Amino acid sequence: YVRVQVLTNAGALDRAKQLAVVRKLTDIVAAAAGDRTLADRTWVLLTEAPEGGWGLGGHANTNAELISAARAQIAKLSKNSPRT
């Protein structure tokens, strides 16, 4: 058995995203192991941190703060990535 735990801020994943994340992670585990039957023995646990329950940089962040930090990081990475 394999267990994968995903921790997100509360409300980050709607039902469609939950289903997609579980399917994708299950597929990744089975592919990495080279054993398609492992998909039947892969458990994915989706856990949501409550508002203020996610620490980043020594601060217990609200969902809005986490979203802002994530967007800033994505923008920074996008700006620094090589163009193709």
C-alpha positions as CSV (number, residue, x, y, z in Angstrom):
1,Y,0.0,0.0,0.0
2,V,1.1,3.6,-0.7
3,R,-0.4,6.6,1.1
4,V,-0.1,10.1,-0.4
5,Q,-1.2,13.0,1.7
6,V,-2.0,16.4,0.2
7,L,-2.4,19.4,2.4
8,T,-4.1,22.5,1.0
9,N,-5.7,25.6,2.4
10,A,-9.4,25.2,3.2
11,G,-11.6,25.3,0.1
12,A,-8.7,25.2,-2.4
13,L,-10.1,22.1,-4.2
14,D,-13.7,21.9,-5.4
15,R,-15.1,18.4,-6.0
16,A,-13.8,18.2,-9.6
17,K,-10.3,19.2,-8.5
18,Q,-10.4,16.6,-5.7
19,L,-11.2,13.9,-8.1
20,A,-8.6,15.0,-10.6
21,V,-5.8,15.3,-7.9
22,V,-6.6,11.8,-6.6
23,R,-6.6,10.3,-10.1
24,K,-3.4,12.0,-11.1
25,L,-1.4,11.2,-8.0
26,T,-2.6,7.6,-8.1
27,D,-1.5,7.4,-11.7
28,I,1.9,9.0,-10.9
29,V,2.5,6.5,-8.0
30,A,1.7,3.5,-10.2
31,A,3.8,4.7,-13.1
32,A,6.8,5.5,-10.9
33,A,6.6,2.0,-9.4
34,G,6.2,0.4,-12.8
35,D,3.2,-1.5,-11.4
36,R,-0.3,-0.5,-12.7
37,T,-1.8,-2.8,-10.0
38,L,-0.5,-0.4,-7.3
39,A,-3.2,2.0,-8.3
40,D,-5.7,-0.3,-6.5
41,R,-3.5,0.0,-3.3
42,T,-2.8,3.7,-3.4
43,W,-4.6,5.8,-0.8
44,V,-4.7,9.6,-1.3
45,L,-5.7,11.6,1.7
46,L,-6.9,15.2,1.1
47,T,-6.4,17.4,4.1
48,E,-7.5,21.0,4.4
49,A,-5.8,23.4,6.9
50,P,-8.3,25.6,8.6
51,E,-8.2,29.4,8.2
52,G,-5.0,30.5,9.9
53,G,-3.8,27.0,10.3
54,W,-1.0,27.0,7.6
55,G,2.3,28.5,8.7
56,L,4.6,30.1,6.2
57,G,7.6,32.2,7.0
58,G,6.9,32.0,10.7
59,H,3.3,33.4,10.3
60,A,0.0,31.6,10.6
61,N,-1.6,32.6,7.3
62,T,-5.2,33.2,6.3
63,N,-6.4,31.7,3.0
64,A,-6.2,35.2,1.4
65,E,-2.6,35.5,2.5
66,L,-1.7,32.1,1.1
67,I,-3.3,32.8,-2.2
68,S,-1.5,36.1,-2.4
69,A,1.9,34.5,-1.6
70,A,1.2,31.7,-4.2
71,R,0.3,34.2,-6.9
72,A,3.4,36.2,-6.2
73,Q,5.6,33.1,-6.4
74,I,4.0,32.0,-9.6
75,A,4.5,35.5,-11.1
76,K,8.2,35.5,-10.0
77,L,8.8,32.0,-11.5
78,S,7.0,32.9,-14.7
79,K,9.1,36.1,-15.1
80,N,12.4,34.2,-14.5
81,S,11.6,31.2,-16.7
82,P,13.3,31.0,-20.1
83,R,11.2,31.7,-23.1
84,T,10.8,29.1,-25.8
